[in-house]
Amino acid sequence: GALSLVLNWLTLFAPYRISLGGDTLLAALNWSATKALTNAPQLLAVYLTFSILSAIALPLTLFLAMVIVVPYSQLLAYDMYTQLLEEEDPIASDEF
């Protein structure tokens, strides 16, 4: 748990340093840990801000999904119903 979080934070920039900077693995890990530790307050602020925004946005997103998905599913059910009527008796479906 906590150890994984710390290691993830310390090695956050290593993949970018290896692929974009051309560093070796150990040099990239060293550079990443140094930069992560010296910029810990800023990284913590970014992570906390993102976490708070995610916590606010998630319920709104779920609410909007329900507002869109539930009525749409009812429309689909009605459409399937009318298609079944057409298969059963094409004349009866003209009444709708």
C-alpha positions as CSV (number, residue, x, y, z in Angstrom):
1,G,0.0,0.0,0.0
2,A,2.0,2.9,1.3
3,L,5.4,1.6,0.1
4,S,3.9,1.1,-3.4
5,L,2.7,4.7,-3.3
6,V,6.1,6.1,-2.3
7,L,7.9,4.0,-4.9
8,N,5.4,5.1,-7.6
9,W,5.9,8.7,-6.6
10,L,9.7,8.5,-6.6
11,T,9.8,6.7,-10.0
12,L,7.1,8.9,-11.6
13,F,9.4,10.6,-14.1
14,A,11.8,7.7,-14.9
15,P,10.0,6.3,-18.0
16,Y,9.9,9.8,-19.6
17,R,13.6,10.4,-18.8
18,I,14.6,7.0,-20.3
19,S,12.5,7.4,-23.5
20,L,12.9,11.1,-24.1
21,G,16.2,11.9,-22.4
22,G,18.0,8.7,-23.3
23,D,19.2,8.1,-19.8
24,T,20.1,4.6,-18.4
25,L,17.7,3.0,-16.0
26,L,19.7,3.8,-12.9
27,A,20.4,7.4,-14.0
28,A,16.7,7.9,-14.8
29,L,15.6,6.5,-11.4
30,N,18.1,8.7,-9.6
31,W,17.0,11.8,-11.5
32,S,13.3,11.0,-11.0
33,A,13.7,10.4,-7.2
34,T,15.7,13.6,-6.9
35,K,13.2,15.7,-8.8
36,A,10.2,14.1,-7.0
37,L,11.7,14.7,-3.5
38,T,12.7,18.3,-4.3
39,N,9.3,19.1,-5.7
40,A,7.2,17.1,-3.2
41,P,4.9,20.0,-2.1
42,Q,4.0,20.8,-5.7
43,L,3.4,17.2,-6.6
44,L,1.3,16.7,-3.5
45,A,-0.7,19.8,-4.4
46,V,-1.3,18.5,-7.9
47,Y,-2.3,15.1,-6.7
48,L,-4.7,16.5,-4.1
49,T,-6.2,18.9,-6.5
50,F,-6.8,16.2,-9.1
51,S,-8.2,13.8,-6.4
52,I,-10.7,16.5,-5.2
53,L,-11.7,17.3,-8.8
54,S,-12.2,13.6,-9.5
55,A,-14.3,13.2,-6.4
56,I,-16.5,16.0,-7.5
57,A,-16.7,15.0,-11.1
58,L,-17.4,11.3,-10.6
59,P,-20.9,11.7,-9.1
60,L,-21.8,14.4,-11.7
61,T,-20.7,12.1,-14.5
62,L,-22.7,9.2,-13.1
63,F,-25.7,11.4,-12.6
64,L,-25.5,12.7,-16.2
65,A,-25.0,9.1,-17.4
66,M,-28.2,8.1,-15.7
67,V,-30.1,11.1,-17.0
68,I,-29.1,10.1,-20.5
69,V,-29.0,6.3,-20.3
70,V,-32.2,5.5,-18.5
71,P,-34.5,7.5,-20.9
72,Y,-32.6,6.2,-23.9
73,S,-33.0,2.6,-22.7
74,Q,-36.8,3.2,-22.3
75,L,-36.9,4.6,-25.9
76,L,-35.0,1.5,-27.1
77,A,-37.5,-0.8,-25.3
78,Y,-40.4,1.0,-26.9
79,D,-38.7,0.8,-30.3
80,M,-38.2,-3.0,-29.8
81,Y,-41.9,-3.3,-28.8
82,T,-43.0,-1.5,-32.0
83,Q,-40.8,-3.7,-34.1
84,L,-42.3,-6.8,-32.5
85,L,-45.8,-5.4,-33.3
86,E,-44.8,-5.0,-36.9
87,E,-43.6,-8.6,-37.1
88,E,-46.8,-9.9,-35.4
89,D,-49.4,-7.8,-37.3
90,P,-48.2,-5.1,-39.7
91,I,-51.7,-3.6,-39.8
92,A,-51.9,-3.1,-36.0
93,S,-48.6,-1.2,-36.0
94,D,-50.1,1.5,-38.1
95,E,-52.3,2.5,-35.2
96,F,-49.3,4.1,-33.5
